[in-house]
């Protein structure tokens, strides 16, 4: 287990377990619940040519993929089509699923501009976390072992990249001659990242999407 704490909030992590959030609101008042994302990070896992089409632009819709992309664990996972979020409610088969539209879609034509939640039962859970400059930092999942996610400033559950404003979320991969899985993150003067093959330092004062620098 990995853990990180900010005041009366403790977050527990394990690669095979959804992150858990323990909060204390009083001397004898404790709560344990899965960590809920207000806005989760997204990633395109499917090849570029695979398209996704919805049967409608609002309400309950059927999603049809041009190639096998859906797995049973995708039920309850968010996808984005053209940047608009839909929540999968059931998986019919590898190319068909039902979903609830959360943000009105632009159309029903097959679109190549789509992605899915980067952190999920299908793609794996973060292995490490820390708080750095008022952001929650999540590091490494099974399918994206060398990727870091930094929440929006002051909002530990919002990982929406937005338009790249200074207070919005940050996401990047540690790119080197080989894929080194992130094992731990630590907040000191700078954000330190420990991987299976190297140590990294993430700098920026303050840390923003435009000021971030990586040093191996």
N, C-alpha and C positions, 0 to 999 in steps of 0.2 A: 504493500500500500504506500502511496505517496499522499502528502497532505500539505495544505497551506492555510494560513489563518489571517483574517483581517478583523480586528476588534472581536465582536461576539459571533462571527461567522467562520466556520471551519469547513473546508472542502476536502473530501477524501476522493482519491483517484486510484484506479486499477485498470489495466488494459482490457480486462474481460468484464468490467462492471461499469454501468452508467455512473458518472460522478454523483456523489452524495453531498448534500449540504446540511450541516448541523448548525442550528442557530440557538442562541440563548437569549431569551427576552426577560428573564427573571432568575432569581436564585434557584428556584425549583421548577423553572419552565424551560424545557428543552424540546426541540423539534428536529426530527430527521426526515428528510425528503429528497427525492432525486433532484439534482441541479437542473433547473429549467432555463432554457435559452429564450430570452425575449426575441432575439434575432441570432440565429446560428450562422456559422461560416459555411460557405458552399464551395463545391469543387466539381469540375467536369471530369468524370472517370471514363465515360464512354468515348470511343473513337470519334473524330471530328465529323465524319459523314453520317452518323446516326441521328435521325430526326425524331421528334416527339410531337404528337398532335392531340388536341383536346376536342371532345365532341361539342363543347360549348364554351362560353367565355365567363360564365358565372354559375354559382350553385354547385350541384353535384354533377361531375362529368366523368367520362371514360377517357383514359389516356391510352394512346396506341403508339408503340415504338416501332421503328423500321428494322430493328434488330433486337435480340434478347438483351434486356437491361434490368428487368425487375426480378427481385428475389423475395421470398416470403417475408424476410425481415424488414422489407421496405414499408410495410403497413405501419402507419404512424409517423413516417418520415416525410419531411418537406422536400419538394422539388421546386425549381423555378423555371418558368418558360418565358423567355423574353424579359427576364428580370422580375416577373410577377410570381408570387408564391402560391403553391397549391399543397394541400396536405393529403397524402395518400391514405385512403381508408381501407383498401383491400387490394390484394394482388391476385388477379385471375390466372395469369400465366406469365411466362417470361417477357411477353410483348404487350400485355394488356393489364391495366390496373384502373381502379376507380379512385376518385379524389374529390376533395372539397376545395373550391376556388376561394382563396383568402384575399387575393388582389385581382381585380377584373383583368382578364387576359385581353391581348390586343386582337386576337383572331383565332380561327380554328385550323388554319392551314398548317401542314407539317413544318416544324421549325427546328433548325440546327442549333439555335441559341437557347440551350437549356443546361441545367446542372442540378446537383442534388446536395443535400446536407453532407458536409465533410466529416461530421462526427455523428455516428449512428450505430445501431446494432450490426448493420451490414458492413460498415467501413471501419469500425473499431472505436475505442474510447481513448482519451488522452492518458498518457502515462505520468505526466508531471505538471506542476503548476506553481505559480508564485504571484505575488502582487508587486508591481513595479510602476512607480510614478502614477499611482492611482488607476492602474489598469490591471485586469486579471490576465495573466500570461498562461496559455495552455500549450504544452509541447508534446509532439509525437503521438501518432495513432498507428494502428496496424497497417493501414493502406497508405498512409502519408507519414512515414516515420521521421522524416527530416523537416517537418513543417511546423512553424510557430504561429500562434494566433494571439493577438493582443486586443483586448476588448476596448470599447469606446471609453474615453477618459471619464471616470466617475460612475460608469455603468458597467458593473462586472458581468452582466448577462447579455450585453448587446455587442455582437461581433459583425455588424453590418458595415461593410467598407464604405458605403455611401459614395461621395464624390472626392474623397481624399482630403477632406478638411483636417485641420490640425488635431481636433478632438475626436475624430472618428477612428474606427478600428483599423488595425494593421495586420497584414498577413504576408508571410514570405517563407521561402524554403532556404535551408542552408546548403548551398551548392558548392561541391568540391569534386575531386577526382573520383569519389565514390559516395554512395548513399550511406551516410552515417546516421543511425537511429538516435534520436534525442533520448537521453536517459534522465536528465534532471535540469532544472532551471533554478537560478538563484539571483535574488535582487541584492546588489551591493551598490557601490558607486555607479556601476553600469550593470546591465543585465548580462549575467553569465549563463552560458549554455554548455552543458556537458553531454557529449555524444559518445557513441561506441568507438569512434576513431580519432576524435579531436576535441579541442576546447575552443569555444567561440566567445567573443565579447560583442554585445550589441550596444552601440553608443548613440547618443542624441540628447541634447539638453535644451529644451525638453525633447522627449521622444515623440516624433510626429511622422506621418507617412512620407513627408518630404525630407526629413532630417536624419532618418535612420541610416546607420552605417554598420557594416559587419566586419569583424577582424578575427582571423583565425589565430 
